[in-house]
Amino acid sequence: MVLDVKKIEAARSGDKDMFAWVYDTVAPDLYKVALYTLGNPHDAEDAVSETFIEAYRGIAKLRDPASFKFWIMKILSARCKRKIKEYIKNRAHVDIEDFAANLADASDTGGDAAQRVTVINALGMLTEQERLIVSLAVVQGYSMREVSAITGSPQGTVSSKLHRALGKLRKMVEQE
């Protein structure tokens, strides 16, 4: 998705209507990344909402309006990491069945339902970080450099984790 830089500049200048347009344009992509990463629709919605609150407060400081989507994905990534740390701290776990059911409902890609469920179940076997990297690189189409910057991990680490995660997914899907 390509965002209108003029509208982002207007939002950066304080135009609330333009910020609402930016929100409506970017929110679905942010939600998909958050849902793939966190595996819980409620937490994904919270992460996206918190991301937009933080973005609204900080958009005046955005240096390059053309990098808005990258900037907001970085904010979302930080929110998701905090939530994952909270999961670990509270010893909570992602309910994979709930994740799969909600992700299948949210999917707008069409295709064979059984195949989608297989892929969703395979995604559930990945670590949270692997899901984040896969969702940013594969679902959203970010480059390894961009994923590295968003996640705060070295580019080589991101590349190798993506390679391993895709290998795991391929193996799990082929076994079905």
N, C-alpha and C positions, 0 to 999 in steps of 0.2 A: 504494500500500500504506500502511495506517495502522498505526503501531506503538503498542503499549500503553505509555503513559507510565509507569505504575506499574512495569512490568518494567524500563524504562530507568532509573528512579530506583533500583531494587534493584541493577541492574548498576553504577550510579554509586556506590552504597554499598559495593561490593565483592563482591556475590553473583556468583560465577563461573558458576553455572548460568543465571542470567538473562542474563549477557553471552553465554553460548553460545547462548541462545535468540535474542538480538538478532543475533548473527552469522548464525545459520541463516536468519533472516528477511530480512536486508538483503544478504547475500552475492550472491545471484543478480542483483540489480539493479546492484550495484557491478561485478560481472564483466561484465555487458552493456556498461556505460558504458566500462569499461577496454578491452574487446575492440573496440568500435566506434572508440575513440580511438587505440589502439595498433596494432590490426590483427594482433596476434600472441597466440595463446592462452597461451603460456608466460609472456610478459611481463605479460599481463593478470592471470593467476593470481598472479604475483609482486607486482604492484601492489596487488591486493586483500589478499593476505597481509600485506604491509608496512603497508597502511592499517589493518588490524585490530590489528596489534601497536601501532602508534602510538595508535590509539583506546583500546585497553585500558590503555595507560600513562597516557593523558590524560583518561579518562572522568570521573574524580573532579573535574576542573576544569570540566566541562561545566556551564554556568550554567542552561540551560533544557532539561530533558529532552525537551520537545516539539519542539525543533529538532535532535534527534539526527541524523536522516537528512540534513538540510542540512549539519550539521557534518561528518559522515563523508564526504559527497560532496566537500566542500571539501578534506578531507585527501586523498581519492583524486585529485582534480584536481591537487593539488600533486605527488603521486607520478607521475602520468601526464606532467606537464610535465617533471619531472626525467628521466623515461625518454626523452621526445622529445629533450631536450637531449643525452642520451647517444647517441641515434641520430645526431644531427647531428654530435656530436663524433667519433664513430667512423665517420662517413660511411656508416653502415648505412642500409638502406632497408627499408621494409615490403614484404614479399613479398605482393603483392596477390592472387595466385592462392591462396596459403596462407590469407590473410585471408578470401577469399571462400568457400573450401571449409569452413573451420572455422566461419565465421559462419553458413553455410547449415546445417551440422550442428547448431549451437547454437540455431538459430531454432526457436521453438515457436509461431510465428504461423500455421502452416498456409499454405494458399493455393497458387498456381501456382508450381512450382519455377523455371521459366524467368523468371518475373517477379521472384522473389526474387533470382536470380542477377543480373539486370539492375540491380536496385536496389543490390545489394552491389558490383557493378562500378562503378556510378556513385559510390557512397560512397568507393571507392578512389581516385577522381580528385580528391577534396577534400583540402585541406591537413589536417594533424593538428588544428589549432585549429578548423577548420570542422567536422570530424567530432566533436570534443568538444562544440562548441556544439549541433550537430544532435542528438547522442545525449542531451544533458542536456535540451534544450528539447522535442524531438519524442518521443524514446523514453521519457524519464523524466517529462516533463510539467512541468518547472520553468518558472517565469515568467522573463521577461527580467531582472528585478531579481535573482532568485535565481541565474540563470546568471552574471550579472555579478559577483555576490559570490563565487561558487564559483571562477570563472576569474580573478578579480582584474582584469577589464577593465571599462572604462566601459560603462554600459548602452546608450548609443547605438551604440557600437562593436559590442557583442554583437548588438544588433538588426539593424544593417546587415549584419554578417557572416552572420547566420542568413538574412536575406532573400536575399543573394547566393548563399549555399550552396544554399538551396532552389531558387532559380532555375536554378543549374547542374544540380542533380539532375533537375529537371523537364525541362530541355532534353536531358540525356543519356538519360533514360528514354524521352522521346518519339521520339528518334532510333532507338531499338531496334526 
